[in-house]
């Protein structure tokens, strides 16, 4: 794909990546390299019960300041505040998040409060910080969010019942340890839906209004890996080679959208998740093909690349044809993975569609959509099509 001569872009990817089986053994070395001596593990009880935290504690040795295991799905300001107080009491000078997106975003919020103080609400929005935050090492236990390499944290404000965005280059994790063994026990459905989060990140990175070449090709590679290896992960969770490829896809997807941005699919998914508790990956999976058809006329040229990545582009296809083929391919792919196809199957009531449509218009990443959207009726139509 060629780009205009007047193209300008900045690509940022400062996070150190370590990839190999049993790489968690390096956790203590990485903390030491960051100049820290008391690392607090941030996680949830399910991860602890699965035995995934113990090897990290062992690797930290004397540098282990403690473990906070009270993170929950859709982490909120209340959780971040309590966790930060726990970290202060332990004298932590570094954080190690062991978990999925909610755990990682909790730690990102903690990293801000430990350094800056105040309230997390003070840092909502884009680039509100002026200096690096508390050192943060990420050990993902899902292969989906890409949060280990992004400058974003999505944290729920329970008083307002919405998910709020903090987007700032200063909260990008210092180090990500990608260990396929840490994702080995992820159940099939969670494997499938977090994998579709990767697919959504990559496709949105390609059709975003600030898409750029490096992110395009990183996203392209992520899509190809998901198509080939996500079904293998779902079929056999002990296939560590496939698990590793899916981890690489997740991180690549995160690197892509960290530079060109997620947008409309995530705006709609954030709203459905914030109000009705739809798991993030599931919401993205259901909404993605409907959104593609909704925005296609405004970004058809971008869907040649998406169609190629999905393996459905045929020579001579127009962008519109490639986009339609992409949407149909995604439906077939998610059906084979056993993922629910409708919002009604995810717990969204029909009489709640208007409220999530109104709320989606206020989401922080919506402005990066290739289609300008100001009318909630347009968003409502997408939700109705997906219901």
Secondary structure as UniProt FT lines:
FT   TURN            5..6
FT   STRAND          16..19
FT   TURN            21..22
FT   HELIX           23..26
FT   HELIX           27..33
FT   TURN            34..35
FT   STRAND          39..42
FT   HELIX           45..49
FT   TURN            50..53
FT   HELIX           54..60
FT   HELIX           61..63
FT   STRAND          64..68
FT   HELIX           77..90
FT   STRAND          94..99
FT   HELIX           101..116
FT   HELIX           120..123
FT   STRAND          125..126
FT   STRAND          135..140
FT   HELIX           147..149
FT   STRAND          152..157
FT   TURN            158..161
FT   STRAND          162..167
FT   HELIX           169..171
FT   STRAND          175..178
FT   HELIX           180..183
FT   TURN            184..185
FT   HELIX           188..207
FT   TURN            209..210
FT   HELIX           213..235
FT   TURN            237..238
FT   HELIX           240..260
FT   HELIX           264..276
FT   HELIX           280..299
FT   HELIX           300..302
FT   HELIX           303..310
FT   TURN            315..316
FT   HELIX           319..337
FT   HELIX           343..346
FT   HELIX           350..352
FT   HELIX           353..360
FT   TURN            361..362
FT   TURN            364..365
FT   HELIX           366..368
FT   HELIX           376..386
//
